[in-house]
Amino acid sequence: MVHTGTATPNELKQYEVTKKDLPLHCPTPNMSLWNSHPRVFLPIEQATEGKIKCPYCGTDYHLS
């Protein structure tokens, strides 16, 4: 997972994930949990073009 150029963990709204990050869930372990939503698992490996959006916060994930 790439995390660069942000002041806070939840500031970034696009994440590049790899197979080692599966099963994917949002919020991820690197995000601040105190101001996040309940954990939701995202079936990115079944998603069209390897892209999926979190239904709670709108964060985009791309499987590379």
PDBQT receptor file of N, H, CA, C and O in Angstrom, charges set to zero:
ATOM      1  N   MET A   1       0.836  -1.168   0.000  1.00  0.00    +0.000 N 
ATOM      2  CA  MET A   1       0.000   0.000   0.000  1.00  0.00    +0.000 C 
ATOM      3  C   MET A   1       0.885   1.237   0.000  1.00  0.00    +0.000 C 
ATOM      4  O   MET A   1       1.866   1.293   0.742  1.00  0.00    +0.000 OA
ATOM      5  N   VAL A   2       0.558   2.214  -0.809  1.00  0.00    +0.000 N 
ATOM      6  H   VAL A   2      -0.239   2.169  -1.412  1.00  0.00    +0.000 HD
ATOM      7  CA  VAL A   2       1.363   3.417  -0.916  1.00  0.00    +0.000 C 
ATOM      8  C   VAL A   2       0.757   4.502  -0.034  1.00  0.00    +0.000 C 
ATOM      9  O   VAL A   2      -0.436   4.790  -0.131  1.00  0.00    +0.000 OA
ATOM     10  N   HIS A   3       1.579   5.104   0.828  1.00  0.00    +0.000 N 
ATOM     11  H   HIS A   3       2.548   4.870   0.907  1.00  0.00    +0.000 HD
ATOM     12  CA  HIS A   3       1.128   6.180   1.699  1.00  0.00    +0.000 C 
ATOM     13  C   HIS A   3       2.167   7.294   1.666  1.00  0.00    +0.000 C 
ATOM     14  O   HIS A   3       3.157   7.242   2.397  1.00  0.00    +0.000 OA
ATOM     15  N   THR A   4       1.954   8.282   0.839  1.00  0.00    +0.000 N 
ATOM     16  H   THR A   4       1.150   8.325   0.246  1.00  0.00    +0.000 HD
ATOM     17  CA  THR A   4       2.908   9.377   0.770  1.00  0.00    +0.000 C 
ATOM     18  C   THR A   4       2.184  10.704   0.634  1.00  0.00    +0.000 C 
ATOM     19  O   THR A   4       1.086  10.780   0.082  1.00  0.00    +0.000 OA
ATOM     20  N   GLY A   5       2.819  11.745   1.148  1.00  0.00    +0.000 N 
ATOM     21  H   GLY A   5       3.711  11.683   1.596  1.00  0.00    +0.000 HD
ATOM     22  CA  GLY A   5       2.323  13.088   0.950  1.00  0.00    +0.000 C 
ATOM     23  C   GLY A   5       1.081  13.456   1.732  1.00  0.00    +0.000 C 
ATOM     24  O   GLY A   5       0.358  14.368   1.331  1.00  0.00    +0.000 OA
ATOM     25  N   THR A   6       0.807  12.776   2.839  1.00  0.00    +0.000 N 
ATOM     26  H   THR A   6       1.394  12.035   3.165  1.00  0.00    +0.000 HD
ATOM     27  CA  THR A   6      -0.373  13.124   3.615  1.00  0.00    +0.000 C 
ATOM     28  C   THR A   6       0.015  13.468   5.038  1.00  0.00    +0.000 C 
ATOM     29  O   THR A   6       0.965  12.911   5.588  1.00  0.00    +0.000 OA
ATOM     30  N   ALA A   7      -0.720  14.383   5.624  1.00  0.00    +0.000 N 
ATOM     31  H   ALA A   7      -1.492  14.836   5.177  1.00  0.00    +0.000 HD
ATOM     32  CA  ALA A   7      -0.462  14.773   7.002  1.00  0.00    +0.000 C 
ATOM     33  C   ALA A   7      -1.132  13.817   7.977  1.00  0.00    +0.000 C 
ATOM     34  O   ALA A   7      -0.617  13.581   9.070  1.00  0.00    +0.000 OA
ATOM     35  N   THR A   8      -2.269  13.269   7.591  1.00  0.00    +0.000 N 
ATOM     36  H   THR A   8      -2.687  13.461   6.703  1.00  0.00    +0.000 HD
ATOM     37  CA  THR A   8      -2.980  12.330   8.449  1.00  0.00    +0.000 C 
ATOM     38  C   THR A   8      -3.284  11.071   7.657  1.00  0.00    +0.000 C 
ATOM     39  O   THR A   8      -3.421  11.138   6.436  1.00  0.00    +0.000 OA
ATOM     40  N   PRO A   9      -3.394   9.922   8.318  1.00  0.00    +0.000 N 
ATOM     41  CA  PRO A   9      -3.609   8.667   7.600  1.00  0.00    +0.000 C 
ATOM     42  C   PRO A   9      -4.876   8.605   6.755  1.00  0.00    +0.000 C 
ATOM     43  O   PRO A   9      -4.885   7.914   5.737  1.00  0.00    +0.000 OA
ATOM     44  N   ASN A  10      -5.938   9.297   7.136  1.00  0.00    +0.000 N 
ATOM     45  H   ASN A  10      -5.930   9.858   7.963  1.00  0.00    +0.000 HD
ATOM     46  CA  ASN A  10      -7.193   9.209   6.390  1.00  0.00    +0.000 C 
ATOM     47  C   ASN A  10      -7.338  10.303   5.334  1.00  0.00    +0.000 C 
ATOM     48  O   ASN A  10      -8.390  10.430   4.709  1.00  0.00    +0.000 OA
ATOM     49  N   GLU A  11      -6.297  11.081   5.138  1.00  0.00    +0.000 N 
ATOM     50  H   GLU A  11      -5.441  10.978   5.646  1.00  0.00    +0.000 HD
ATOM     51  CA  GLU A  11      -6.359  12.185   4.192  1.00  0.00    +0.000 C 
ATOM     52  C   GLU A  11      -6.344  11.711   2.744  1.00  0.00    +0.000 C 
ATOM     53  O   GLU A  11      -6.983  12.324   1.889  1.00  0.00    +0.000 OA
ATOM     54  N   LEU A  12      -5.632  10.643   2.462  1.00  0.00    +0.000 N 
ATOM     55  H   LEU A  12      -5.113  10.145   3.157  1.00  0.00    +0.000 HD
ATOM     56  CA  LEU A  12      -5.519  10.111   1.115  1.00  0.00    +0.000 C 
ATOM     57  C   LEU A  12      -6.805   9.389   0.742  1.00  0.00    +0.000 C 
ATOM     58  O   LEU A  12      -7.316   8.601   1.537  1.00  0.00    +0.000 OA
ATOM     59  N   LYS A  13      -7.335   9.639  -0.439  1.00  0.00    +0.000 N 
ATOM     60  H   LYS A  13      -6.920  10.279  -1.085  1.00  0.00    +0.000 HD
ATOM     61  CA  LYS A  13      -8.596   9.022  -0.860  1.00  0.00    +0.000 C 
ATOM     62  C   LYS A  13      -8.408   8.019  -1.987  1.00  0.00    +0.000 C 
ATOM     63  O   LYS A  13      -9.390   7.511  -2.528  1.00  0.00    +0.000 OA
ATOM     64  N   GLN A  14      -7.157   7.722  -2.355  1.00  0.00    +0.000 N 
ATOM     65  H   GLN A  14      -6.359   8.135  -1.916  1.00  0.00    +0.000 HD
ATOM     66  CA  GLN A  14      -6.874   6.704  -3.357  1.00  0.00    +0.000 C 
ATOM     67  C   GLN A  14      -5.697   5.875  -2.861  1.00  0.00    +0.000 C 
ATOM     68  O   GLN A  14      -4.670   6.416  -2.448  1.00  0.00    +0.000 OA
ATOM     69  N   TYR A  15      -5.859   4.565  -2.906  1.00  0.00    +0.000 N 
ATOM     70  H   TYR A  15      -6.693   4.126  -3.240  1.00  0.00    +0.000 HD
ATOM     71  CA  TYR A  15      -4.814   3.658  -2.451  1.00  0.00    +0.000 C 
ATOM     72  C   TYR A  15      -4.542   2.613  -3.513  1.00  0.00    +0.000 C 
ATOM     73  O   TYR A  15      -5.465   2.084  -4.132  1.00  0.00    +0.000 OA
ATOM     74  N   GLU A  16      -3.278   2.322  -3.716  1.00  0.00    +0.000 N 
ATOM     75  H   GLU A  16      -2.528   2.751  -3.213  1.00  0.00    +0.000 HD
ATOM     76  CA  GLU A  16      -2.818   1.238  -4.578  1.00  0.00    +0.000 C 
ATOM     77  C   GLU A  16      -2.545   0.061  -3.644  1.00  0.00    +0.000 C 
ATOM     78  O   GLU A  16      -1.741   0.179  -2.719  1.00  0.00    +0.000 OA
ATOM     79  N   VAL A  17      -3.203  -1.063  -3.877  1.00  0.00    +0.000 N 
ATOM     80  H   VAL A  17      -3.857  -1.158  -4.628  1.00  0.00    +0.000 HD
ATOM     81  CA  VAL A  17      -3.013  -2.237  -3.034  1.00  0.00    +0.000 C 
ATOM     82  C   VAL A  17      -2.476  -3.395  -3.870  1.00  0.00    +0.000 C 
ATOM     83  O   VAL A  17      -2.633  -3.425  -5.091  1.00  0.00    +0.000 OA
ATOM     84  N   THR A  18      -1.844  -4.340  -3.192  1.00  0.00    +0.000 N 
ATOM     85  H   THR A  18      -1.716  -4.315  -2.200  1.00  0.00    +0.000 HD
ATOM     86  CA  THR A  18      -1.319  -5.527  -3.859  1.00  0.00    +0.000 C 
ATOM     87  C   THR A  18      -1.969  -6.755  -3.241  1.00  0.00    +0.000 C 
ATOM     88  O   THR A  18      -2.732  -6.646  -2.280  1.00  0.00    +0.000 OA
ATOM     89  N   LYS A  19      -1.666  -7.921  -3.792  1.00  0.00    +0.000 N 
ATOM     90  H   LYS A  19      -1.047  -8.010  -4.572  1.00  0.00    +0.000 HD
ATOM     91  CA  LYS A  19      -2.262  -9.155  -3.286  1.00  0.00    +0.000 C 
ATOM     92  C   LYS A  19      -1.885  -9.424  -1.840  1.00  0.00    +0.000 C 
ATOM     93  O   LYS A  19      -2.621 -10.113  -1.133  1.00  0.00    +0.000 OA
ATOM     94  N   LYS A  20      -0.754  -8.896  -1.382  1.00  0.00    +0.000 N 
ATOM     95  H   LYS A  20      -0.157  -8.336  -1.956  1.00  0.00    +0.000 HD
ATOM     96  CA  LYS A  20      -0.373  -9.095   0.017  1.00  0.00    +0.000 C 
ATOM     97  C   LYS A  20      -1.271  -8.307   0.979  1.00  0.00    +0.000 C 
ATOM     98  O   LYS A  20      -1.277  -8.578   2.180  1.00  0.00    +0.000 OA
ATOM     99  N   ASP A  21      -2.032  -7.333   0.457  1.00  0.00    +0.000 N 
ATOM    100  H   ASP A  21      -2.027  -7.113  -0.518  1.00  0.00    +0.000 HD
ATOM    101  CA  ASP A  21      -2.963  -6.540   1.271  1.00  0.00    +0.000 C 
ATOM    102  C   ASP A  21      -4.334  -7.198   1.395  1.00  0.00    +0.000 C 
ATOM    103  O   ASP A  21      -5.206  -6.689   2.100  1.00  0.00    +0.000 OA
ATOM    104  N   LEU A  22      -4.530  -8.332   0.712  1.00  0.00    +0.000 N 
ATOM    105  H   LEU A  22      -3.822  -8.746   0.140  1.00  0.00    +0.000 HD
ATOM    106  CA  LEU A  22      -5.824  -9.022   0.746  1.00  0.00    +0.000 C 
ATOM    107  C   LEU A  22      -5.931  -9.913   1.974  1.00  0.00    +0.000 C 
ATOM    108  O   LEU A  22      -4.906 -10.431   2.418  1.00  0.00    +0.000 OA
ATOM    109  N   PRO A  23      -7.094 -10.120   2.539  1.00  0.00    +0.000 N 
ATOM    110  CA  PRO A  23      -8.361  -9.506   2.136  1.00  0.00    +0.000 C 
ATOM    111  C   PRO A  23      -8.369  -8.016   2.473  1.00  0.00    +0.000 C 
ATOM    112  O   PRO A  23      -7.922  -7.599   3.541  1.00  0.00    +0.000 OA
ATOM    113  N   LEU A  24      -8.878  -7.245   1.553  1.00  0.00    +0.000 N 
ATOM    114  H   LEU A  24      -9.241  -7.584   0.685  1.00  0.00    +0.000 HD
ATOM    115  CA  LEU A  24      -8.903  -5.789   1.695  1.00  0.00    +0.000 C 
ATOM    116  C   LEU A  24     -10.083  -5.365   2.544  1.00  0.00    +0.000 C 
ATOM    117  O   LEU A  24     -11.198  -5.858   2.378  1.00  0.00    +0.000 OA
ATOM    118  N   HIS A  25      -9.820  -4.442   3.455  1.00  0.00    +0.000 N 
ATOM    119  H   HIS A  25      -8.914  -4.042   3.589  1.00  0.00    +0.000 HD
ATOM    120  CA  HIS A  25     -10.909  -3.846   4.229  1.00  0.00    +0.000 C 
ATOM    121  C   HIS A  25     -10.618  -2.368   4.421  1.00  0.00    +0.000 C 
ATOM    122  O   HIS A  25      -9.471  -1.924   4.372  1.00  0.00    +0.000 OA
ATOM    123  N   CYS A  26     -11.680  -1.629   4.638  1.00  0.00    +0.000 N 
ATOM    124  H   CYS A  26     -12.612  -1.990   4.678  1.00  0.00    +0.000 HD
ATOM    125  CA  CYS A  26     -11.600  -0.197   4.890  1.00  0.00    +0.000 C 
ATOM    126  C   CYS A  26     -12.334   0.075   6.193  1.00  0.00    +0.000 C 
ATOM    127  O   CYS A  26     -13.454  -0.408   6.361  1.00  0.00    +0.000 OA
ATOM    128  N   PRO A  27     -11.761   0.818   7.113  1.00  0.00    +0.000 N 
ATOM    129  CA  PRO A  27     -10.456   1.447   7.039  1.00  0.00    +0.000 C 
ATOM    130  C   PRO A  27      -9.334   0.418   7.102  1.00  0.00    +0.000 C 
ATOM    131  O   PRO A  27      -9.495  -0.670   7.655  1.00  0.00    +0.000 OA
ATOM    132  N   THR A  28      -8.191   0.788   6.519  1.00  0.00    +0.000 N 
ATOM    133  H   THR A  28      -8.060   1.672   6.070  1.00  0.00    +0.000 HD
ATOM    134  CA  THR A  28      -7.033  -0.098   6.520  1.00  0.00    +0.000 C 
ATOM    135  C   THR A  28      -6.293   0.047   7.848  1.00  0.00    +0.000 C 
ATOM    136  O   THR A  28      -6.566   0.980   8.603  1.00  0.00    +0.000 OA
ATOM    137  N   PRO A  29      -5.369  -0.853   8.144  1.00  0.00    +0.000 N 
ATOM    138  CA  PRO A  29      -4.626  -0.773   9.405  1.00  0.00    +0.000 C 
ATOM    139  C   PRO A  29      -3.844   0.531   9.586  1.00  0.00    +0.000 C 
ATOM    140  O   PRO A  29      -3.552   0.913  10.719  1.00  0.00    +0.000 OA
ATOM    141  N   ASN A  30      -3.501   1.220   8.499  1.00  0.00    +0.000 N 
ATOM    142  H   ASN A  30      -3.738   0.911   7.578  1.00  0.00    +0.000 HD
ATOM    143  CA  ASN A  30      -2.728   2.459   8.594  1.00  0.00    +0.000 C 
ATOM    144  C   ASN A  30      -3.586   3.714   8.741  1.00  0.00    +0.000 C 
ATOM    145  O   ASN A  30      -3.050   4.818   8.837  1.00  0.00    +0.000 OA
ATOM    146  N   MET A  31      -4.886   3.562   8.760  1.00  0.00    +0.000 N 
ATOM    147  H   MET A  31      -5.321   2.665   8.682  1.00  0.00    +0.000 HD
ATOM    148  CA  MET A  31      -5.784   4.711   8.896  1.00  0.00    +0.000 C 
ATOM    149  C   MET A  31      -6.117   4.944  10.367  1.00  0.00    +0.000 C 
ATOM    150  O   MET A  31      -6.136   4.013  11.172  1.00  0.00    +0.000 OA
ATOM    151  N   SER A  32      -6.376   6.198  10.694  1.00  0.00    +0.000 N 
ATOM    152  H   SER A  32      -6.360   6.954  10.040  1.00  0.00    +0.000 HD
ATOM    153  CA  SER A  32      -6.831   6.521  12.044  1.00  0.00    +0.000 C 
ATOM    154  C   SER A  32      -8.216   5.934  12.242  1.00  0.00    +0.000 C 
ATOM    155  O   SER A  32      -9.108   6.158  11.424  1.00  0.00    +0.000 OA
ATOM    156  N   LEU A  33      -8.404   5.192  13.308  1.00  0.00    +0.000 N 
ATOM    157  H   LEU A  33      -7.680   5.010  13.973  1.00  0.00    +0.000 HD
ATOM    158  CA  LEU A  33      -9.693   4.547  13.525  1.00  0.00    +0.000 C 
ATOM    159  C   LEU A  33     -10.671   5.399  14.326  1.00  0.00    +0.000 C 
ATOM    160  O   LEU A  33     -11.879   5.177  14.243  1.00  0.00    +0.000 OA
ATOM    161  N   TRP A  34     -10.193   6.350  15.085  1.00  0.00    +0.000 N 
ATOM    162  H   TRP A  34      -9.212   6.531  15.153  1.00  0.00    +0.000 HD
ATOM    163  CA  TRP A  34     -11.088   7.109  15.951  1.00  0.00    +0.000 C 
ATOM    164  C   TRP A  34     -12.114   7.924  15.166  1.00  0.00    +0.000 C 
ATOM    165  O   TRP A  34     -13.191   8.220  15.683  1.00  0.00    +0.000 OA
ATOM    166  N   ASN A  35     -11.793   8.287  13.928  1.00  0.00    +0.000 N 
ATOM    167  H   ASN A  35     -10.918   8.047  13.508  1.00  0.00    +0.000 HD
ATOM    168  CA  ASN A  35     -12.742   9.083  13.148  1.00  0.00    +0.000 C 
ATOM    169  C   ASN A  35     -13.178   8.364  11.872  1.00  0.00    +0.000 C 
ATOM    170  O   ASN A  35     -13.593   9.000  10.902  1.00  0.00    +0.000 OA
ATOM    171  N   SER A  36     -13.078   7.040  11.882  1.00  0.00    +0.000 N 
ATOM    172  H   SER A  36     -12.741   6.524  12.670  1.00  0.00    +0.000 HD
ATOM    173  CA  SER A  36     -13.441   6.256  10.708  1.00  0.00    +0.000 C 
ATOM    174  C   SER A  36     -14.777   5.556  10.899  1.00  0.00    +0.000 C 
ATOM    175  O   SER A  36     -15.412   5.672  11.947  1.00  0.00    +0.000 OA
ATOM    176  N   HIS A  37     -15.182   4.847   9.896  1.00  0.00    +0.000 N 
ATOM    177  H   HIS A  37     -14.666   4.752   9.044  1.00  0.00    +0.000 HD
ATOM    178  CA  HIS A  37     -16.442   4.102   9.892  1.00  0.00    +0.000 C 
ATOM    179  C   HIS A  37     -16.192   2.658  10.318  1.00  0.00    +0.000 C 
ATOM    180  O   HIS A  37     -15.041   2.265  10.509  1.00  0.00    +0.000 OA
ATOM    181  N   PRO A  38     -17.244   1.866  10.468  1.00  0.00    +0.000 N 
ATOM    182  CA  PRO A  38     -17.059   0.440  10.786  1.00  0.00    +0.000 C 
ATOM    183  C   PRO A  38     -16.273  -0.252   9.674  1.00  0.00    +0.000 C 
ATOM    184  O   PRO A  38     -16.343   0.150   8.512  1.00  0.00    +0.000 OA
ATOM    185  N   ARG A  39     -15.528  -1.290  10.035  1.00  0.00    +0.000 N 
ATOM    186  H   ARG A  39     -15.471  -1.617  10.978  1.00  0.00    +0.000 HD
ATOM    187  CA  ARG A  39     -14.744  -2.033   9.044  1.00  0.00    +0.000 C 
ATOM    188  C   ARG A  39     -15.669  -2.734   8.063  1.00  0.00    +0.000 C 
ATOM    189  O   ARG A  39     -16.629  -3.402   8.447  1.00  0.00    +0.000 OA
ATOM    190  N   VAL A  40     -15.352  -2.561   6.786  1.00  0.00    +0.000 N 
ATOM    191  H   VAL A  40     -14.573  -2.018   6.474  1.00  0.00    +0.000 HD
ATOM    192  CA  VAL A  40     -16.095  -3.224   5.720  1.00  0.00    +0.000 C 
ATOM    193  C   VAL A  40     -15.074  -3.903   4.812  1.00  0.00    +0.000 C 
ATOM    194  O   VAL A  40     -14.093  -3.285   4.397  1.00  0.00    +0.000 OA
ATOM    195  N   PHE A  41     -15.311  -5.179   4.505  1.00  0.00    +0.000 N 
ATOM    196  H   PHE A  41     -16.108  -5.681   4.842  1.00  0.00    +0.000 HD
ATOM    197  CA  PHE A  41     -14.421  -5.905   3.607  1.00  0.00    +0.000 C 
ATOM    198  C   PHE A  41     -14.828  -5.621   2.169  1.00  0.00    +0.000 C 
ATOM    199  O   PHE A  41     -16.013  -5.608   1.838  1.00  0.00    +0.000 OA
ATOM    200  N   LEU A  42     -13.827  -5.391   1.312  1.00  0.00    +0.000 N 
ATOM    201  H   LEU A  42     -12.864  -5.401   1.581  1.00  0.00    +0.000 HD
ATOM    202  CA  LEU A  42     -14.061  -5.001  -0.070  1.00  0.00    +0.000 C 
ATOM    203  C   LEU A  42     -13.514  -6.082  -1.004  1.00  0.00    +0.000 C 
ATOM    204  O   LEU A  42     -12.304  -6.308  -1.025  1.00  0.00    +0.000 OA
ATOM    205  N   PRO A  43     -14.368  -6.751  -1.771  1.00  0.00    +0.000 N 
ATOM    206  CA  PRO A  43     -13.941  -7.845  -2.649  1.00  0.00    +0.000 C 
ATOM    207  C   PRO A  43     -13.269  -7.340  -3.931  1.00  0.00    +0.000 C 
ATOM    208  O   PRO A  43     -13.778  -7.556  -5.031  1.00  0.00    +0.000 OA
ATOM    209  N   ILE A  44     -12.145  -6.678  -3.784  1.00  0.00    +0.000 N 
ATOM    210  H   ILE A  44     -11.732  -6.503  -2.891  1.00  0.00    +0.000 HD
ATOM    211  CA  ILE A  44     -11.464  -6.064  -4.926  1.00  0.00    +0.000 C 
ATOM    212  C   ILE A  44     -11.008  -7.088  -5.952  1.00  0.00    +0.000 C 
ATOM    213  O   ILE A  44     -10.943  -6.775  -7.141  1.00  0.00    +0.000 OA
ATOM    214  N   GLU A  45     -10.689  -8.312  -5.518  1.00  0.00    +0.000 N 
ATOM    215  H   GLU A  45     -10.741  -8.566  -4.552  1.00  0.00    +0.000 HD
ATOM    216  CA  GLU A  45     -10.223  -9.329  -6.453  1.00  0.00    +0.000 C 
ATOM    217  C   GLU A  45     -11.334  -9.764  -7.410  1.00  0.00    +0.000 C 
ATOM    218  O   GLU A  45     -11.046 -10.373  -8.440  1.00  0.00    +0.000 OA
ATOM    219  N   GLN A  46     -12.582  -9.467  -7.097  1.00  0.00    +0.000 N 
ATOM    220  H   GLN A  46     -12.816  -8.972  -6.260  1.00  0.00    +0.000 HD
ATOM    221  CA  GLN A  46     -13.720  -9.784  -7.959  1.00  0.00    +0.000 C 
ATOM    222  C   GLN A  46     -14.221  -8.564  -8.722  1.00  0.00    +0.000 C 
ATOM    223  O   GLN A  46     -15.109  -8.681  -9.567  1.00  0.00    +0.000 OA
ATOM    224  N   ALA A  47     -13.661  -7.403  -8.431  1.00  0.00    +0.000 N 
ATOM    225  H   ALA A  47     -12.940  -7.308  -7.745  1.00  0.00    +0.000 HD
ATOM    226  CA  ALA A  47     -14.133  -6.146  -9.011  1.00  0.00    +0.000 C 
ATOM    227  C   ALA A  47     -13.654  -5.964 -10.448  1.00  0.00    +0.000 C 
ATOM    228  O   ALA A  47     -12.591  -6.450 -10.833  1.00  0.00    +0.000 OA
ATOM    229  N   THR A  48     -14.452  -5.264 -11.216  1.00  0.00    +0.000 N 
ATOM    230  H   THR A  48     -15.316  -4.869 -10.902  1.00  0.00    +0.000 HD
ATOM    231  CA  THR A  48     -14.103  -4.938 -12.588  1.00  0.00    +0.000 C 
ATOM    232  C   THR A  48     -12.849  -4.079 -12.616  1.00  0.00    +0.000 C 
ATOM    233  O   THR A  48     -12.766  -3.076 -11.907  1.00  0.00    +0.000 OA
ATOM    234  N   GLU A  49     -11.884  -4.462 -13.422  1.00  0.00    +0.000 N 
ATOM    235  H   GLU A  49     -11.952  -5.277 -13.998  1.00  0.00    +0.000 HD
ATOM    236  CA  GLU A  49     -10.635  -3.726 -13.610  1.00  0.00    +0.000 C 
ATOM    237  C   GLU A  49      -9.824  -3.606 -12.319  1.00  0.00    +0.000 C 
ATOM    238  O   GLU A  49      -8.920  -2.774 -12.247  1.00  0.00    +0.000 OA
ATOM    239  N   GLY A  50     -10.123  -4.417 -11.292  1.00  0.00    +0.000 N 
ATOM    240  H   GLY A  50     -10.858  -5.093 -11.350  1.00  0.00    +0.000 HD
ATOM    241  CA  GLY A  50      -9.355  -4.368 -10.051  1.00  0.00    +0.000 C 
ATOM    242  C   GLY A  50      -9.507  -3.066  -9.296  1.00  0.00    +0.000 C 
ATOM    243  O   GLY A  50      -8.589  -2.635  -8.600  1.00  0.00    +0.000 OA
ATOM    244  N   LYS A  51     -10.665  -2.438  -9.432  1.00  0.00    +0.000 N 
ATOM    245  H   LYS A  51     -11.411  -2.788  -9.998  1.00  0.00    +0.000 HD
ATOM    246  CA  LYS A  51     -10.933  -1.166  -8.741  1.00  0.00    +0.000 C 
ATOM    247  C   LYS A  51     -12.201  -1.305  -7.922  1.00  0.00    +0.000 C 
ATOM    248  O   LYS A  51     -13.167  -1.936  -8.350  1.00  0.00    +0.000 OA
ATOM    249  N   ILE A  52     -12.190  -0.703  -6.730  1.00  0.00    +0.000 N 
ATOM    250  H   ILE A  52     -11.405  -0.189  -6.381  1.00  0.00    +0.000 HD
ATOM    251  CA  ILE A  52     -13.378  -0.733  -5.881  1.00  0.00    +0.000 C 
ATOM    252  C   ILE A  52     -13.402   0.518  -5.017  1.00  0.00    +0.000 C 
ATOM    253  O   ILE A  52     -12.353   1.071  -4.687  1.00  0.00    +0.000 OA
ATOM    254  N   LYS A  53     -14.591   0.959  -4.652  1.00  0.00    +0.000 N 
ATOM    255  H   LYS A  53     -15.443   0.510  -4.920  1.00  0.00    +0.000 HD
ATOM    256  CA  LYS A  53     -14.785   2.162  -3.832  1.00  0.00    +0.000 C 
ATOM    257  C   LYS A  53     -15.443   1.755  -2.525  1.00  0.00    +0.000 C 
ATOM    258  O   LYS A  53     -16.378   0.955  -2.515  1.00  0.00    +0.000 OA
ATOM    259  N   CYS A  54     -14.954   2.307  -1.426  1.00  0.00    +0.000 N 
ATOM    260  H   CYS A  54     -14.194   2.957  -1.435  1.00  0.00    +0.000 HD
ATOM    261  CA  CYS A  54     -15.564   2.044  -0.127  1.00  0.00    +0.000 C 
ATOM    262  C   CYS A  54     -16.948   2.698  -0.082  1.00  0.00    +0.000 C 
ATOM    263  O   CYS A  54     -17.073   3.890  -0.365  1.00  0.00    +0.000 OA
ATOM    264  N   PRO A  55     -17.985   1.936   0.267  1.00  0.00    +0.000 N 
ATOM    265  CA  PRO A  55     -19.329   2.516   0.301  1.00  0.00    +0.000 C 
ATOM    266  C   PRO A  55     -19.531   3.514   1.438  1.00  0.00    +0.000 C 
ATOM    267  O   PRO A  55     -20.466   4.314   1.388  1.00  0.00    +0.000 OA
ATOM    268  N   TYR A  56     -18.684   3.487   2.453  1.00  0.00    +0.000 N 
ATOM    269  H   TYR A  56     -17.924   2.838   2.494  1.00  0.00    +0.000 HD
ATOM    270  CA  TYR A  56     -18.823   4.416   3.577  1.00  0.00    +0.000 C 
ATOM    271  C   TYR A  56     -18.143   5.753   3.311  1.00  0.00    +0.000 C 
ATOM    272  O   TYR A  56     -18.771   6.805   3.429  1.00  0.00    +0.000 OA
ATOM    273  N   CYS A  57     -16.868   5.714   2.955  1.00  0.00    +0.000 N 
ATOM    274  H   CYS A  57     -16.359   4.859   2.859  1.00  0.00    +0.000 HD
ATOM    275  CA  CYS A  57     -16.101   6.958   2.879  1.00  0.00    +0.000 C 
ATOM    276  C   CYS A  57     -15.724   7.374   1.461  1.00  0.00    +0.000 C 
ATOM    277  O   CYS A  57     -15.220   8.480   1.261  1.00  0.00    +0.000 OA
ATOM    278  N   GLY A  58     -15.959   6.506   0.470  1.00  0.00    +0.000 N 
ATOM    279  H   GLY A  58     -16.368   5.608   0.633  1.00  0.00    +0.000 HD
ATOM    280  CA  GLY A  58     -15.678   6.841  -0.907  1.00  0.00    +0.000 C 
ATOM    281  C   GLY A  58     -14.218   6.687  -1.320  1.00  0.00    +0.000 C 
ATOM    282  O   GLY A  58     -13.853   7.077  -2.430  1.00  0.00    +0.000 OA
ATOM    283  N   THR A  59     -13.379   6.131  -0.458  1.00  0.00    +0.000 N 
ATOM    284  H   THR A  59     -13.675   5.814   0.444  1.00  0.00    +0.000 HD
ATOM    285  CA  THR A  59     -11.987   5.912  -0.814  1.00  0.00    +0.000 C 
ATOM    286  C   THR A  59     -11.892   4.912  -1.951  1.00  0.00    +0.000 C 
ATOM    287  O   THR A  59     -12.553   3.874  -1.927  1.00  0.00    +0.000 OA
ATOM    288  N   ASP A  60     -11.069   5.220  -2.950  1.00  0.00    +0.000 N 
ATOM    289  H   ASP A  60     -10.532   6.063  -2.970  1.00  0.00    +0.000 HD
ATOM    290  CA  ASP A  60     -10.873   4.340  -4.096  1.00  0.00    +0.000 C 
ATOM    291  C   ASP A  60      -9.650   3.458  -3.857  1.00  0.00    +0.000 C 
ATOM    292  O   ASP A  60      -8.620   3.914  -3.361  1.00  0.00    +0.000 OA
ATOM    293  N   TYR A  61      -9.789   2.180  -4.224  1.00  0.00    +0.000 N 
ATOM    294  H   TYR A  61     -10.625   1.809  -4.628  1.00  0.00    +0.000 HD
ATOM    295  CA  TYR A  61      -8.707   1.211  -4.114  1.00  0.00    +0.000 C 
ATOM    296  C   TYR A  61      -8.463   0.618  -5.486  1.00  0.00    +0.000 C 
ATOM    297  O   TYR A  61      -9.408   0.346  -6.227  1.00  0.00    +0.000 OA
ATOM    298  N   HIS A  62      -7.192   0.415  -5.831  1.00  0.00    +0.000 N 
ATOM    299  H   HIS A  62      -6.425   0.636  -5.229  1.00  0.00    +0.000 HD
ATOM    300  CA  HIS A  62      -6.809  -0.169  -7.120  1.00  0.00    +0.000 C 
ATOM    301  C   HIS A  62      -5.836  -1.303  -6.847  1.00  0.00    +0.000 C 
ATOM    302  O   HIS A  62      -4.809  -1.109  -6.196  1.00  0.00    +0.000 OA
ATOM    303  N   LEU A  63      -6.163  -2.487  -7.347  1.00  0.00    +0.000 N 
ATOM    304  H   LEU A  63      -6.997  -2.645  -7.876  1.00  0.00    +0.000 HD
ATOM    305  CA  LEU A  63      -5.312  -3.666  -7.167  1.00  0.00    +0.000 C 
ATOM    306  C   LEU A  63      -4.286  -3.697  -8.286  1.00  0.00    +0.000 C 
ATOM    307  O   LEU A  63      -4.630  -3.709  -9.468  1.00  0.00    +0.000 OA
ATOM    308  N   SER A  64      -3.008  -3.709  -7.888  1.00  0.00    +0.000 N 
ATOM    309  H   SER A  64      -2.729  -3.699  -6.928  1.00  0.00    +0.000 HD
ATOM    310  CA  SER A  64      -1.948  -3.749  -8.899  1.00  0.00    +0.000 C 
ATOM    311  C   SER A  64      -1.232  -5.070  -8.879  1.00  0.00    +0.000 C 
ATOM    312  O   SER A  64      -0.308  -5.284  -9.663  1.00  0.00    +0.000 OA
TER     313      SER A  64
